[in-house]
């Protein structure tokens, strides 16, 4: 039997209810994604190195390589255990509960300016090109060039619409971002995750933009894969993985070394995903600063 040592509160509550009618959606080296037929959401079982995150249970295995698990196999509750295809039984009775709690935004110019500068610097120095960040260490293909142009245009125009309050144009540019890029979580999706995470912070002067983003994102489910869409839709509700929360906390904390460490942790996510998420967070910070200054001038 496998032990779950950490789990998101709402996921654990659902498991404790005994009502879970799932099937394996996808299996990776360190993650099993499960689709729940009752609420049309994806849930994740992750190995010990995986972040706490929305709809996620972290178990005490290093990898899933030796398990014979495949798509569509059943997942259910039996005697207070989560059973995956009758071959993996997960106990969640003594699990540590985790929930996403975003820090309060701080309207302190020096602190926000430091975060903007350090994010910009670390993305430039440590970020991986191929998504939001351009590839600079080799010759790029025509496809990569076109993708880079489209990503730059879509993300730039979306931020511009949000900054000037052009609500009618937000949905079209969100539509352009969702699914734009390559890989399991396209760059446009990852950018939106980072952007929404910052805008969702309590007290953020740009928080009013989030409802429009959420509404627009809710219409784009068919444009990207379900795993990526779940991350975007959760982020639009202010629910993101723990490493992103940790970076948000560092952004408003004012400690330079701590902030650098948390930026670098996010940059290590996936291939280019961490860089794309960080780019979205940077855009969100810059937008928040701009709208905050405009609010101050109006008072």
Buried (B, 14 or more C-beta within 10 A) or exposed (E): EBEBBBBBEBBBEBBBEEEBEBBBBBBBEBBBBBBBEEEEBBBBBBBEEBBBBBBBBBBEBEEBEEBEBEEEBEBBBEEEBBBBBEEBEBBBEEBEEBEBEBBEBBBEEEBBEBBBEBBBEBBEEBBBBBBBBBBEEEEBEEEBEEBBEBBEBBBEBBBEBBBEEEBEBBBEBBBBBBBBBBBBBBBBBBBBBBBBBBBBBEBBBBBEBBEBBBBBBEEBBEBBBBBBBBBBBBBBBBBBBBBBBBBBBBBBBBEEEBBBEBBBBBBEBBBBBBBBBBBBBBBBBBBBBBBBEEEEEEE
